[in-house]
Amino acid sequence: MAFTQSNRQLQIKTPLGPDELLILKLEGREELGRLYEFTVDLLSDNESVSHDDLLGKKMTVEMDMVNTSKRYFDGYVSRFTQIGHMAYFAHYRVTLRPWFWLLTQTSDCRIFQKKRVPDIIKEVFQDNGFSDFEDRLSGSYREWEYCVQYRETDFNFISRLMEQEGIYYYFKHEAGKHTLILCDDYSSHSVLEAYAEIPYLPPTETGSSRWRDYIHSWKFSKSVRPGKYAQTDYNFETPKSDLSTNALMPRSHPYADYEIYDYPGEYEVPPDGETYARHRIQELQAGHEVLEGKGNARGITTGGLFTMTEHPRGDQNREYLVTGAYYMLHSDAFESVPEIVEGPLYGCEFSCFDTREGFRSARITPKPMVQGPQTAVVVGPSGEEIYTDEYGRVKLQFHWDRYGQRDENSSCWVRVAQVWAGKNWGAMHIPRIGQEVIVDFLEGDPDRPIITGRVYNADQMPPYDLPANMTQSGIKSRSTKGGNPSTFNEIRFEDKKGSEELYIHAEKNHTNITESSRSERVGYDRSLTVGHDKSEQVNNDKTITIAKNHTETIGVDMTQTVGSNKTETVALNKSETVGVNSTETVGAAKVLTIGAAYQVSVGAAMNETVGGAKAEEVGGAKLETVGGDRKASVGGDRGDTVGGDLSEEVDGEKKSSIKGKYSIDCQDKYELTAASKIELKTGAASISMEPSGKIEVSGTDVTFKTAAGKVHIDAGGIITIKGTMVKINT
């Protein structure tokens, strides 16, 4: 028997055509900030309706309104069931859900940066191919530096963000479509069309008002709820800031000042915390006053505003926001099928909220918790080896992030735990690009990563070959940029028994600063090699004690400057060898004391210049040997004092040239001996003596004169006196 939907008060539009499926009834619930679900019973002459023709497709139920308009219930078929038979019809049942429900069927791990929650919501909707949403938000929303969808469905991700930010939604149904309306305030809602006012009629009067839409049951209750919400958080960039915020909603019962306190509030500055605190107290107080009704008013729709009238309790006749509704629709009778009993066309049970209060959905969607540490790879701009900020933070590429490009945009800046962290003191090891690090999450929150360690992998191997060098430990860095395995700084410990070693390598400069004392003890040998210059500065005393030998070899020059005195003590012998010249300059006096013999050997000439007087005192004998010539030049007087004998031996000639007077004062005998001849000359006068005994006195005048003695002339031979005149005794 063929049936048609024409002229029926309840109809359904399906992909199968106008009359392939007939609606029997619809039941379902809508709620602010929640998904709706409609269960629709269908009848058909066709017992073989294909599930695949309907699953995931849209259906729309149409209901006639009192004023000849229509109301729609639209959705996607999420389940299609063939139940059996009703009379001679095949009985089917479908579940209709909104397009937003389809986001429960897809999950992801994804990072959003520097975006507001409304922008994230729209991006996720559009990425899933949905544009049937309307933004009626009036509030201002903070920018999230870092927001992570982590191992959760797109629906859960969006839902928890909306609940956190105080955003909720409802659906507007139209022919063939439904639109998600984003809300955050009274202004997001509009009055129910043709149902701005709905009267209350008690059950005793409903029979006489069969053709009116009304409310016939009304329940009004209040419950004790916390009247204060307080929270705080911590921002490491302003560590001393007090981020505590709170919000009050005073009530008249005696426990209205009870407080809910929580941490962390998931904000960084107080204004955002104040907004969240206000949302949280509104969320808590949403259960303070509960208003529930029943009726047949076909226009009651979740998200709509209406004013109730004619209630005997006057304070109940006010404006309400419909927060949820359970609909029951039943088709007209199938007159030729008595087995199908006709029921009321429409019934509704609903909950509502005083519009003078601020509505917020409860936070029922759990935020995923990271169950333990993860690892990630440090990333940064192309061409860089280290990428960091003023806090030593780095960027990461998580292994689960399939959208990141392994660059500086892959994550937010992530703090790095160091072994020590103080106020301008502590340790600092910045993870470098390409290194694998261990990442933990504060409170298990995927939005709050923190690096707690570093690990090696097959691409980033340890600095020492293992297990061959398993006794070695230490720190080895790499020069950057453009470093290679041979350019590094290192501190290494070798703990192998018998081969223990502390190894320190500086790739370029090595600076040690000791503010006070420094002690260094070497148990055996110490070797120091300086490839270029070495400078050593001691601002006070320096003492070097060497138990045995000290050898110093200088390849070129050596300069030694002593600001004051210098004392050098050699317990035994001292040998000094100068390959070429030696120059010694003494600014004032010089004293040289030698306990035993002193010998100076000069291979060539020796010049000695004394600017003033020179005194030489020899306690014993002095031997001076000159292999060649010797000259002495004295600018003033010269005096030689010999305590004992003075002996001079000249192998060649000896000449004395005296420009002034020459005097010899001999206290004892003066003896002058010459092997060949002695000759005294002055001008034309001369006296000569020869070894033969011949003495010749020559001069223009020769006078022998004695004041009071004798002149004795004695000769073994002839005495000859010859002159122009010879006078004797005259």
C-alpha positions as CSV (number, residue, x, y, z in Angstrom):
1,M,0.0,0.0,0.0
2,A,1.6,3.3,-1.0
3,F,1.6,6.2,1.4
4,T,2.6,9.8,0.8
5,Q,3.8,12.5,3.2
6,S,1.8,15.2,1.5
7,N,-0.4,17.1,4.0
8,R,1.0,15.4,7.0
9,Q,2.1,17.5,10.0
10,L,5.3,15.6,10.3
11,Q,7.5,14.9,7.3
12,I,11.1,13.9,6.6
13,K,13.4,14.7,3.7
14,T,15.9,11.9,2.9
15,P,18.3,11.2,0.1
16,L,15.9,8.4,-1.0
17,G,13.1,10.7,-2.2
18,P,9.9,12.2,-0.7
19,D,7.9,9.0,0.1
20,E,10.4,6.2,0.4
21,L,10.6,6.7,4.2
22,L,7.8,8.0,6.4
23,I,8.4,9.4,9.8
24,L,6.6,7.8,12.7
25,K,8.2,9.8,15.6
26,L,11.2,11.8,16.7
27,E,12.7,12.0,20.1
28,G,15.8,13.8,21.1
29,R,17.6,16.4,23.2
30,E,19.4,19.6,22.6
31,E,21.5,21.5,25.1
32,L,23.6,24.7,25.1
33,G,27.2,23.8,24.5
34,R,26.5,20.1,23.8
35,L,25.8,18.0,20.8
36,Y,22.2,17.1,20.0
37,E,20.9,13.6,19.2
38,F,17.6,12.9,17.5
39,T,16.2,9.4,17.3
40,V,13.8,9.0,14.4
41,D,11.6,6.0,13.8
42,L,10.7,5.5,10.1
43,L,8.3,3.2,8.2
44,S,8.7,2.0,4.6
45,D,7.1,-0.3,2.1
46,N,10.7,-1.2,1.2
47,E,12.2,-3.9,3.4
48,S,15.6,-3.6,1.7
49,V,16.6,0.0,2.3
50,S,20.4,0.2,1.9
51,H,22.2,1.4,4.9
52,D,25.0,2.8,2.7
53,D,22.5,5.0,0.9
54,L,21.8,6.8,4.2
55,L,24.7,6.5,6.5
56,G,26.6,9.8,6.8
57,K,23.9,11.6,4.7
58,K,21.7,14.4,5.8
59,M,18.0,14.2,6.8
60,T,15.6,16.9,7.8
61,V,12.4,16.5,9.8
62,E,9.7,19.2,9.1
63,M,7.0,20.0,11.6
64,D,4.0,22.2,10.9
65,M,3.6,25.1,13.3
66,V,0.4,26.6,14.5
67,N,0.9,29.7,12.3
68,T,1.4,27.7,9.1
69,S,5.2,28.1,9.3
70,K,7.5,25.1,9.7
71,R,10.1,24.0,12.2
72,Y,13.0,21.9,11.2
73,F,15.2,19.2,12.9
74,D,18.2,18.6,10.7
75,G,21.2,16.3,11.1
76,Y,23.5,13.7,9.7
77,V,22.7,10.0,9.9
78,S,25.2,8.6,12.3
79,R,23.4,5.3,12.8
80,F,20.8,3.4,10.7
81,T,19.0,0.4,12.1
82,Q,16.4,-1.9,10.6
83,I,14.3,-2.9,13.7
84,G,11.7,-5.2,12.2
85,H,8.1,-4.7,11.2
86,M,5.2,-2.6,12.4
87,A,2.0,-3.8,10.8
88,Y,3.0,-4.4,7.2
89,F,5.7,-1.7,7.2
90,A,9.4,-2.2,7.5
91,H,10.5,-0.5,10.7
92,Y,13.7,1.5,10.6
93,R,15.4,3.8,13.1
94,V,18.0,6.5,12.4
95,T,20.1,8.6,14.8
96,L,20.6,12.2,13.6
97,R,23.6,14.2,14.9
98,P,25.0,17.6,13.9
99,W,28.0,18.0,11.7
100,F,30.0,19.0,14.7
101,W,29.6,15.4,16.0
102,L,31.5,14.2,13.0
103,L,34.6,15.8,14.6
104,T,34.4,13.1,17.2
105,Q,35.4,10.7,14.5
106,T,38.8,12.3,13.8
107,S,41.7,13.0,16.1
108,D,45.0,14.7,15.7
109,C,48.2,16.0,17.3
110,R,48.6,19.6,16.3
111,I,50.2,22.8,17.5
112,F,48.6,26.2,17.2
113,Q,50.7,29.3,18.0
114,K,49.8,32.9,18.6
115,K,46.1,32.5,17.9
116,R,42.9,33.3,19.8
117,V,40.6,30.4,20.6
118,P,37.8,31.7,18.2
119,D,40.4,31.6,15.4
120,I,41.5,28.1,16.3
121,I,37.8,26.9,16.4
122,K,37.2,28.3,12.9
123,E,40.4,26.9,11.5
124,V,39.6,23.4,12.7
125,F,36.0,23.6,11.4
126,Q,37.2,24.8,8.0
127,D,40.0,22.2,7.9
128,N,37.3,19.5,8.3
129,G,35.3,21.1,5.4
130,F,32.6,22.7,7.4
131,S,31.5,26.3,7.1
132,D,28.0,26.1,8.6
133,F,28.8,28.2,11.7
134,E,28.1,31.7,12.8
135,D,30.2,33.9,15.1
136,R,28.1,35.8,17.6
137,L,30.8,36.3,20.1
138,S,31.1,39.7,21.7
139,G,33.9,39.2,24.2
140,S,37.6,39.8,23.7
141,Y,39.9,36.8,23.8
142,R,43.6,36.6,24.6
143,E,46.1,35.3,22.2
144,W,47.5,31.9,23.1
145,E,51.2,31.7,22.6
146,Y,51.1,27.9,22.4
147,C,48.0,25.7,22.2
148,V,48.3,21.9,21.6
149,Q,45.8,19.4,20.4
150,Y,47.2,16.2,21.8
151,R,45.9,12.7,21.0
152,E,42.3,13.9,21.2
153,T,39.4,14.2,18.7
154,D,38.9,17.5,17.0
155,F,35.5,17.7,18.9
156,N,37.1,17.2,22.3
157,F,39.8,19.7,21.5
158,I,37.4,22.4,20.4
159,S,35.0,21.6,23.2
160,R,37.5,22.0,26.0
161,L,38.8,25.3,24.5
162,M,35.3,26.7,24.4
163,E,34.6,25.6,27.9
164,Q,37.9,27.2,29.1
165,E,37.2,30.5,27.4
166,G,33.5,30.7,28.4
167,I,32.2,30.0,24.9
168,Y,29.2,27.8,24.2
169,Y,27.0,27.1,21.2
170,Y,23.7,26.0,20.0
171,F,22.3,25.0,16.6
172,K,19.9,26.8,14.3
173,H,17.9,24.4,12.2
174,E,16.7,25.2,8.7
175,A,15.4,23.3,5.7
176,G,18.3,21.0,4.7
177,K,20.9,22.5,7.0
178,H,21.8,23.4,10.6
179,T,24.2,26.1,11.7
180,L,26.3,26.2,14.8
181,I,26.0,29.5,16.6
182,L,29.0,30.5,18.7
183,C,27.9,32.4,21.9
184,D,29.4,34.0,24.9
185,D,26.7,36.5,26.1
186,Y,23.1,37.4,26.3
187,S,23.5,39.3,23.1
188,S,24.3,36.1,21.2
189,H,20.7,35.0,21.5
190,S,17.5,36.2,20.0
191,V,13.8,35.9,21.0
192,L,12.0,32.8,19.8
193,E,10.1,33.7,16.6
194,A,6.4,33.9,17.3
195,Y,7.1,32.7,20.8
196,A,8.3,35.8,22.6
197,E,5.7,35.1,25.3
198,I,4.5,31.7,26.3
199,P,1.7,31.4,28.9
200,Y,1.7,29.0,31.8
201,L,-1.5,27.0,32.1
202,P,-1.9,24.5,34.9
203,P,-3.0,20.9,33.9
204,T,-6.6,21.6,35.0
205,E,-6.9,24.2,32.3
206,T,-5.1,22.6,29.4
207,G,-8.1,20.8,28.1
208,S,-9.9,24.0,27.2
209,S,-6.8,25.3,25.4
210,R,-6.2,22.5,23.1
211,W,-5.2,24.7,20.2
212,R,-2.9,27.0,22.2
213,D,0.8,26.5,22.7
214,Y,1.6,26.7,26.4
215,I,3.6,25.5,29.4
216,H,1.7,23.2,31.7
217,S,4.4,22.1,34.1
218,W,6.9,24.3,35.9
219,K,9.5,23.4,38.5
220,F,11.7,26.0,40.3
221,S,14.5,25.0,42.6
222,K,17.6,26.5,44.1
223,S,20.7,24.8,45.6
224,V,23.7,25.7,47.6
225,R,26.6,26.5,45.3
226,P,30.1,28.1,46.0
227,G,29.9,31.9,45.9
228,K,33.5,32.6,45.3
229,Y,36.1,31.3,42.9
230,A,39.9,32.0,43.3
231,Q,42.9,30.9,41.3
232,T,46.5,31.8,40.6
233,D,49.2,30.9,38.2
234,Y,52.9,31.6,37.7
235,N,54.7,33.4,34.9
236,F,58.5,32.9,34.8
237,E,58.9,36.2,32.9
238,T,57.4,38.1,35.9
239,P,58.3,35.7,38.7
240,K,57.6,38.1,41.5
241,S,54.1,39.1,40.2
242,D,51.1,38.0,42.2
243,L,48.7,36.5,39.6
244,S,46.0,35.7,42.1
245,T,42.5,36.5,40.9
246,N,39.0,35.9,42.2
247,A,35.3,36.4,41.4
248,L,32.3,36.7,43.7
249,M,28.6,36.0,43.1
250,P,26.9,36.7,46.4
251,R,23.8,34.8,47.4
252,S,21.6,35.0,50.5
253,H,22.2,31.6,52.1
254,P,24.8,31.4,55.0
255,Y,27.4,29.4,53.0
256,A,27.5,31.7,50.0
257,D,31.0,32.8,50.8
258,Y,32.5,29.3,50.4
259,E,35.3,29.4,47.9
260,I,36.7,27.1,45.2
261,Y,40.4,27.6,44.8
262,D,42.5,26.2,41.9
263,Y,45.9,26.2,40.3
264,P,47.1,26.6,37.6
265,G,44.6,29.0,36.1
266,E,46.2,28.8,32.6
267,Y,46.9,32.5,32.2
268,E,50.0,34.7,32.3
269,V,48.6,38.2,33.2
270,P,46.0,39.2,35.8
271,P,43.4,40.6,33.3
272,D,43.1,37.2,31.7
273,G,42.9,35.6,35.1
274,E,40.0,37.9,36.1
275,T,38.1,36.9,32.9
276,Y,38.6,33.2,33.7
277,A,37.6,33.7,37.3
278,R,34.4,35.4,36.2
279,H,33.6,32.5,33.8
280,R,34.3,29.9,36.5
281,I,32.0,31.5,39.1
282,Q,29.3,31.8,36.4
283,E,29.8,28.1,35.6
284,L,29.5,27.1,39.2
285,Q,26.4,29.3,39.8
286,A,24.7,27.9,36.7
287,G,23.4,25.2,39.0
288,H,22.2,27.6,41.7
289,E,18.8,28.2,40.2
290,V,17.2,25.3,38.2
291,L,14.1,26.0,36.1
292,E,12.4,23.2,34.3
293,G,9.2,23.1,32.4
294,K,7.0,21.0,30.2
295,G,4.6,22.0,27.5
296,N,3.4,21.8,23.9
297,A,4.8,25.1,22.7
298,R,6.3,24.0,19.4
299,G,8.6,27.0,19.2
300,I,10.6,26.2,22.3
301,T,14.1,25.9,21.0
302,T,17.5,25.6,22.8
303,G,19.3,28.9,22.6
304,G,16.1,31.0,22.3
305,L,14.7,33.6,24.6
306,F,11.1,33.8,25.8
307,T,9.1,35.3,28.6
308,M,6.7,33.2,30.6
309,T,3.4,34.8,31.5
310,E,0.3,33.9,33.6
311,H,2.2,32.0,36.3
312,P,0.5,32.4,39.6
313,R,3.9,33.2,41.3
314,G,4.6,36.6,39.9
315,D,8.4,36.4,40.2
316,Q,8.4,33.5,37.7
317,N,6.9,35.6,34.9
318,R,10.2,36.8,33.5
319,E,12.6,36.3,30.5
320,Y,14.4,33.0,30.2
321,L,17.1,31.5,28.0
322,V,16.3,27.9,27.0
323,T,19.4,25.9,28.0
324,G,18.2,22.5,27.0
325,A,15.1,20.7,25.6
326,Y,13.9,17.2,25.1
327,Y,11.5,16.9,22.1
328,M,8.9,14.3,21.5
329,L,7.2,14.4,18.1
330,H,4.6,11.9,16.8
331,S,3.2,11.6,13.4
332,D,-0.4,11.8,12.4
333,A,-2.4,8.6,12.5
334,F,-2.1,6.2,9.6
335,E,-5.9,5.7,9.4
336,S,-5.7,2.4,7.4
337,V,-3.2,1.0,9.9
338,P,-5.0,0.7,13.3
339,E,-1.9,-1.0,14.8
340,I,-0.1,2.4,14.7
341,V,-1.6,4.4,17.6
342,E,-1.7,8.2,17.2
343,G,-0.1,10.1,20.0
344,P,0.3,13.8,20.7
345,L,2.0,15.6,17.8
346,Y,4.5,17.5,20.0
347,G,5.6,17.5,23.6
348,C,8.6,19.2,25.1
349,E,10.5,19.1,28.4
350,F,13.0,21.9,28.8
351,S,15.3,23.7,31.2
352,C,16.0,27.4,31.2
353,F,18.0,30.1,32.8
354,D,17.3,33.5,34.1
355,T,18.7,35.9,31.5
356,R,19.9,38.3,34.2
357,E,22.5,35.7,35.1
358,G,25.6,34.9,32.9
359,F,25.5,31.4,31.4
360,R,28.6,29.3,31.0
361,S,28.8,25.6,30.1
362,A,30.4,23.3,32.6
363,R,33.9,22.2,31.9
364,I,33.2,18.5,31.4
365,T,35.6,17.8,28.5
366,P,38.9,16.6,30.0
367,K,42.2,18.1,28.9
368,P,44.6,15.3,27.8
369,M,47.5,14.7,30.1
370,V,50.9,13.7,28.8
371,Q,51.5,10.5,30.8
372,G,55.2,10.9,31.0
373,P,58.3,12.4,29.4
374,Q,58.8,12.5,25.7
375,T,61.7,13.2,23.4
376,A,61.9,15.8,20.7
377,V,64.5,17.3,18.4
378,V,65.8,20.8,18.7
379,V,65.1,22.9,15.6
380,G,65.8,26.4,14.3
381,P,66.2,28.5,11.2
382,S,68.1,27.0,8.2
383,G,71.8,27.6,8.4
384,E,71.9,28.0,12.2
385,E,73.5,25.6,14.7
386,I,72.2,27.3,17.9
387,Y,68.9,29.1,18.1
388,T,67.9,30.6,21.5
389,D,66.5,33.6,23.3
390,E,67.5,35.6,26.3
391,Y,66.3,32.8,28.6
392,G,68.2,30.1,26.9
393,R,65.0,28.6,25.5
394,V,64.9,26.6,22.3
395,K,62.4,25.4,19.7
396,L,61.4,21.8,19.3
397,Q,60.0,19.4,16.7
398,F,57.9,16.7,18.4
399,H,57.9,13.3,16.9
400,W,54.1,13.3,16.8
401,D,53.9,16.7,15.0
402,R,53.3,15.9,11.4
403,Y,52.7,19.5,10.4
404,G,55.9,21.1,11.8
405,Q,58.6,21.9,9.2
406,R,61.5,21.3,11.6
407,D,62.2,25.0,11.8
408,E,61.9,27.9,14.2
409,N,58.1,27.8,13.8
410,S,57.7,24.2,14.9
411,S,56.9,25.1,18.6
412,C,56.9,27.8,21.1
413,W,60.1,28.7,23.0
414,V,60.7,25.9,25.5
415,R,62.5,26.4,28.7
416,V,65.5,24.2,29.4
417,A,66.3,22.8,32.9
418,Q,70.0,23.4,33.9
419,V,71.9,21.7,36.6
420,W,72.1,25.0,38.4
421,A,70.2,28.2,37.9
422,G,70.7,31.4,40.0
423,K,70.5,35.1,39.6
424,N,73.2,35.7,37.0
425,W,75.0,32.6,38.1
426,G,74.6,28.9,37.5
427,A,75.1,26.5,34.6
428,M,74.3,26.9,31.0
429,H,74.2,24.3,28.3
430,I,72.0,25.3,25.4
431,P,70.7,22.4,23.3
432,R,71.8,22.7,19.7
433,I,69.8,22.2,16.6
434,G,69.5,18.5,15.8
435,Q,70.0,17.3,19.3
436,E,67.4,15.0,20.9
437,V,66.1,16.2,24.2
438,I,63.8,14.8,27.0
439,V,60.7,16.9,27.4
440,D,58.4,16.8,30.4
441,F,55.2,18.8,30.8
442,L,54.2,20.8,33.9
443,E,51.1,19.3,35.5
444,G,51.1,16.9,32.5
445,D,49.8,19.8,30.4
446,P,50.8,19.5,26.7
447,D,50.7,23.3,26.5
448,R,53.5,23.6,29.1
449,P,56.6,21.7,27.9
450,I,59.9,21.9,29.6
451,I,63.2,20.3,28.6
452,T,64.6,18.2,31.4
453,G,67.5,16.3,29.7
454,R,69.3,15.3,26.6
455,V,69.9,11.9,25.0
456,Y,72.1,10.4,22.2
457,N,70.8,8.6,19.2
458,A,72.1,7.0,16.0
459,D,72.6,10.4,14.4
460,Q,73.9,12.1,17.5
461,M,76.4,9.6,18.9
462,P,78.4,10.0,22.2
463,P,81.8,11.8,22.0
464,Y,83.7,8.7,23.0
465,D,83.6,5.3,21.2
466,L,81.7,2.9,23.3
467,P,81.9,0.4,24.9
468,A,85.7,0.6,24.2
469,N,86.0,3.8,26.2
470,M,83.4,3.1,28.8
471,T,85.8,4.3,31.6
472,Q,85.8,7.8,30.1
473,S,83.4,10.6,31.1
474,G,83.4,14.3,30.6
475,I,82.1,17.2,28.6
476,K,83.0,17.8,25.0
477,S,81.6,20.7,22.9
478,R,81.8,21.6,19.3
479,S,83.0,24.8,17.7
480,T,80.2,26.7,15.9
481,K,79.5,27.7,13.3
482,G,81.0,25.3,10.9
483,G,82.8,23.2,13.5
484,N,84.0,19.7,12.9
485,P,85.1,16.8,15.0
486,S,88.6,18.3,15.4
487,T,87.4,21.7,16.7
488,F,86.1,21.4,20.3
489,N,86.6,22.2,23.9
490,E,86.7,19.3,26.3
491,I,87.1,18.2,29.9
492,R,87.5,14.4,30.1
493,F,88.0,12.0,32.9
494,E,89.7,8.6,32.4
495,D,88.9,6.3,35.3
496,K,90.6,3.2,34.0
497,K,92.7,1.7,36.8
498,G,96.3,2.6,36.2
499,S,95.6,5.0,33.4
500,E,93.6,7.6,35.3
501,E,93.7,11.0,33.6
502,L,92.1,14.4,33.7
503,Y,92.2,15.9,30.1
504,I,91.4,19.5,29.4
505,H,91.4,20.8,25.8
506,A,90.8,24.4,24.8
507,E,90.2,24.9,21.0
508,K,91.5,28.4,21.2
509,N,91.9,30.5,24.4
510,H,92.1,29.2,27.9
511,T,91.6,31.7,30.7
512,N,91.9,30.9,34.5
513,I,91.0,33.5,37.1
514,T,91.6,32.9,40.8
515,E,90.5,35.8,43.0
516,S,92.6,34.6,46.0
517,S,95.0,31.8,46.4
518,R,95.6,28.9,44.1
519,S,97.5,25.8,44.9
520,E,98.7,23.2,42.4
521,R,100.5,20.0,43.3
522,V,102.1,17.7,40.7
523,G,103.2,14.4,42.1
524,Y,105.6,13.6,39.3
525,D,106.5,15.3,36.0
526,R,104.9,18.4,34.6
527,S,105.4,19.5,31.0
528,L,104.3,22.9,29.6
529,T,104.5,23.7,25.9
530,V,103.6,27.2,24.6
531,G,103.3,27.5,20.8
532,H,103.8,31.3,20.8
533,D,104.2,33.9,23.6
534,K,104.0,33.3,27.3
535,S,103.4,36.2,29.7
536,E,103.4,35.9,33.4
537,Q,102.6,38.7,35.8
538,V,103.1,38.5,39.6
539,N,102.0,41.6,41.5
540,N,103.9,40.7,44.6
541,D,106.5,38.1,45.5
542,K,107.4,35.0,43.5
543,T,109.2,32.1,44.9
544,I,110.4,29.1,42.9
545,T,112.0,26.1,44.7
546,I,113.7,23.4,42.6
547,A,115.0,20.5,44.5
548,K,117.4,19.4,41.8
549,N,118.4,20.8,38.4
550,H,116.9,23.7,36.5
551,T,117.4,23.9,32.7
552,E,116.2,26.9,30.7
553,T,116.7,27.0,26.9
554,I,115.9,30.2,25.0
555,G,116.0,30.1,21.3
556,V,116.5,33.8,20.6
557,D,116.7,36.7,23.1
558,M,116.1,36.9,26.8
559,T,115.2,40.1,28.6
560,Q,115.1,40.3,32.4
561,T,114.0,43.5,34.1
562,V,114.3,43.8,37.9
563,G,112.5,46.9,39.3
564,S,114.7,47.0,42.4
565,N,117.3,44.6,43.8
566,K,118.3,41.2,42.5
567,T,120.0,38.5,44.5
568,E,121.3,35.4,43.0
569,T,122.8,32.7,45.1
570,V,124.5,29.6,43.7
571,A,125.5,27.0,46.3
572,L,128.2,25.5,44.2
573,N,129.5,26.3,40.7
574,K,127.9,28.6,38.2
575,S,128.6,28.4,34.5
576,E,127.5,31.0,32.0
577,T,128.1,30.7,28.3
578,V,127.4,33.5,25.8
579,G,127.7,32.5,22.2
580,V,128.4,36.0,20.9
581,N,128.3,39.3,22.8
582,S,127.4,40.0,26.4
583,T,126.5,43.4,27.7
584,E,126.0,44.3,31.3
585,T,124.8,47.7,32.4
586,V,124.8,48.7,36.1
587,G,123.2,52.1,36.8
588,A,125.1,52.7,40.0
589,A,127.7,50.7,41.9
590,K,128.5,47.1,41.3
591,V,130.1,44.8,43.9
592,L,131.5,41.5,42.9
593,T,132.7,39.3,45.7
594,I,134.4,36.0,44.9
595,G,135.2,33.6,47.7
596,A,138.0,31.8,45.8
597,A,139.6,32.2,42.4
598,Y,138.1,34.4,39.7
599,Q,139.0,33.9,36.0
600,V,137.9,35.9,33.0
601,S,138.8,34.6,29.5
602,V,138.2,36.9,26.6
603,G,138.6,35.3,23.2
604,A,139.1,38.6,21.3
605,A,139.3,42.3,22.4
606,M,138.1,43.4,25.8
607,N,137.1,47.0,26.5
608,E,136.6,48.3,30.0
609,T,135.2,51.8,30.5
610,V,134.8,53.4,33.9
611,G,133.0,56.7,34.0
612,G,134.5,57.8,37.4
613,A,137.0,56.3,39.7
614,K,137.9,52.6,39.7
615,A,139.3,50.8,42.6
616,E,140.6,47.3,42.4
617,E,141.6,45.4,45.5
618,V,143.2,42.0,45.3
619,G,143.6,40.2,48.6
620,G,146.2,37.8,47.3
621,A,148.0,37.5,44.0
622,K,146.7,38.9,40.8
623,L,147.8,37.5,37.5
624,E,146.9,39.3,34.3
625,T,147.8,37.7,31.0
626,V,147.2,39.6,27.7
627,G,147.7,37.6,24.5
628,G,148.0,40.7,22.3
629,D,148.2,44.4,22.8
630,R,146.9,46.0,26.0
631,K,146.1,49.7,26.3
632,A,144.9,51.6,29.3
633,S,143.4,55.1,28.9
634,V,142.9,57.1,32.1
635,G,141.1,60.4,31.7
636,G,142.4,61.8,35.1
637,D,144.9,60.6,37.6
638,R,145.9,57.1,38.1
639,G,147.3,55.7,41.3
640,D,148.6,52.1,41.8
641,T,149.2,50.9,45.3
642,V,150.9,47.5,45.8
643,G,151.1,46.2,49.3
644,G,153.9,43.8,48.4
645,D,156.1,43.4,45.4
646,L,155.2,44.6,41.9
647,S,156.6,42.7,39.0
648,E,156.2,43.5,35.4
649,E,157.3,41.3,32.5
650,V,157.2,42.6,28.9
651,D,158.2,40.2,26.1
652,G,158.6,43.1,23.6
653,E,159.1,46.8,24.0
654,K,157.6,48.9,26.7
655,K,157.0,52.6,26.1
656,S,155.7,55.3,28.5
657,S,154.7,58.7,27.1
658,I,154.2,61.3,29.8
659,K,153.1,64.8,28.9
660,G,153.8,66.1,32.4
661,K,156.3,65.3,35.1
662,Y,157.4,61.7,35.7
663,S,158.6,61.0,39.3
664,I,159.7,57.8,40.9
665,D,160.0,57.8,44.7
666,C,161.7,54.7,46.0
667,Q,162.0,54.3,49.8
668,D,164.7,51.6,49.3
669,K,166.9,50.5,46.5
670,Y,165.9,51.4,42.9
671,E,167.4,49.1,40.3
672,L,167.1,49.4,36.6
673,T,168.5,46.5,34.5
674,A,168.7,46.2,30.7
675,A,170.2,43.3,28.8
676,S,171.3,45.4,25.9
677,K,171.6,49.1,26.7
678,I,170.2,51.7,29.1
679,E,169.8,55.2,27.5
680,L,168.5,58.3,29.1
681,K,167.8,61.2,26.8
682,T,166.4,64.7,27.1
683,G,167.0,67.1,24.3
684,A,170.7,67.2,23.4
685,A,171.7,65.5,26.6
686,S,172.0,61.8,27.1
687,I,173.4,59.1,29.2
688,S,173.9,55.6,27.8
689,M,175.1,52.5,29.5
690,E,176.1,49.3,27.7
691,P,176.6,45.7,29.0
692,S,180.3,46.1,28.3
693,G,180.5,48.7,31.0
694,K,180.8,51.6,28.7
695,I,179.0,54.7,30.0
696,E,178.6,57.7,27.9
697,V,177.3,61.0,29.1
698,S,176.7,63.5,26.4
699,G,175.4,67.1,26.4
700,T,176.4,70.6,25.7
701,D,177.2,71.1,29.3
702,V,177.9,68.4,31.8
703,T,178.2,69.2,35.4
704,F,179.0,66.9,38.3
705,K,178.1,68.8,41.4
706,T,177.8,67.8,45.0
707,A,176.9,70.1,47.8
708,A,179.2,68.6,50.4
709,G,180.5,65.3,49.5
710,K,183.0,63.7,47.3
711,V,183.2,62.9,43.6
712,H,185.2,59.8,43.2
713,I,186.5,58.8,39.8
714,D,188.2,55.5,39.7
715,A,189.3,53.7,36.6
716,G,191.2,50.6,35.9
717,G,192.6,52.1,32.8
718,I,193.3,55.5,31.4
719,I,191.3,58.5,32.5
720,T,191.1,61.1,29.7
721,I,189.8,64.6,30.3
722,K,189.7,66.7,27.1
723,G,188.4,70.2,26.5
724,T,189.2,73.5,25.1
725,M,190.1,74.3,28.6
726,V,190.2,72.0,31.6
727,K,189.8,73.7,35.0
728,I,190.4,71.8,38.2
729,N,189.9,73.4,41.6
730,T,189.2,76.8,40.1
